[in-house]
Amino acid sequence: MAAAGGSSKRTWVVDVEKKLKEAGNSSASRWERHCIYRVPPCMTNIKSKAYQPQVVSLGPFHHGDLDLRPMEEHKCRALRQLLQRAERTFDELVDGVEDVAEQLEGAYMDLDSEWRADGGGRERFLAMMIFDGCFLPGGVGFDGCFLLEVMRCTAADGKQVGDYAHNDPIFSPHGILYMVPYIRRDVLMLENQLPLLLLQKLVGVESGKPPEDNAIIRSAVELYEAGIQFKPSKTLSLHDIRFQGGTLSMPTVSVDDSTEYMFLNMMAFERLHAGAGNDVTGYVFFMDNIIDSAKDVALLSSKGIIQNAIGSDQAVAKLFNTISRDVVLEPNSALDAVQRQRNK
């Protein structure tokens, strides 16, 4: 009996040592990749509906939820339409996403082992990222294509999209009017997200081109060295950012101890409140890309664009680089147009 007990204890010790090793240096690098999280019960208990998707699941956290299953057939149709329009095969789509599978997996915090490579779930995870509903065992799905198709039809501004039926329940003008607002709400849910990298890969496969380099905004110092001048805008409006005649005009911003909390809460409101717009989020994205270091802050301060009330230029740079994590610039926004014009 004693020997058996000792053997059992030794097995337990080995298991603990293995867990301690796994929780070592790799944890920090793994956490850095996380950008999509589960909302803890201490928050969901207050108002669970605020965090729960109502019509569509995107990603692994709500995949298979009973109330969301009716949308699965529409994801399958979106995939078929996208492949036909792009004249691509499903294999090409898989090849385009497979090389970033580890990065996509790393985006999700507390991802269940059934989706992880170390749990034998890599193929199922890739399938869920790509193809949802009809053709693969277990009802796994193509959430990315579905989201891209919703965005494409929404951009049609109420016009019939040619490759969908006029009475399509989702992708027709009627569906866009009455169903997409609910889908848009679900896209805002923190647990119901898809990594931006996935959408970039899918767009690249569909178009046959990699993401455009001009999507990156150069830093203020780089622009200045290229001959671009800076000056304060005539107003403090976040809309008042213009590039004309080699000069980039930007509103003056005062950065003090409350700036970080102000921007974070305003961005949270824009993210959670449908119809609130994307003005603050777009501005923060723009500032993050134009500020890479303390030198950029010093330049913008010398031009009267930044009023630094928190101390070092490095602190201001860190503020914008930190609060902008996982923020993206809304396509076709005013700032997106400024960016394209400036990069010409």
Secondary structure, 3 states (H helix, E strand, C coil): CHHHHHHHHHHHHHHHHHHHHHCCCHHHHHHHHCCECCCCHHHHCCCHHHHCCCCCCCCCCCCCCHHHHHHHHHHHHHHHHHHHHHCCCHHHHHHHHHCCHHHHHHCECCCCHHHCHHHCCHHHHHHHHHCCCCCCCCCCCCHHHHHHHHHHHHHCCCCCCCCCCCCCCCCCHHHHHHCHHHHHHHHCCCCCCCCHHHHHHHHHHHHCCCCCHHHCCCCHHHHHHCCCEEEECCCCCCCCCEEECCEEEECCEEECCCHHHHHHHHHHHHHHCCCCCCHHHHHHHHHHHHCCCHHHHHHHHHCCCEEECCCCHHHHHHHHHHHCCCCCCCCCCHHHHHHHHHHC
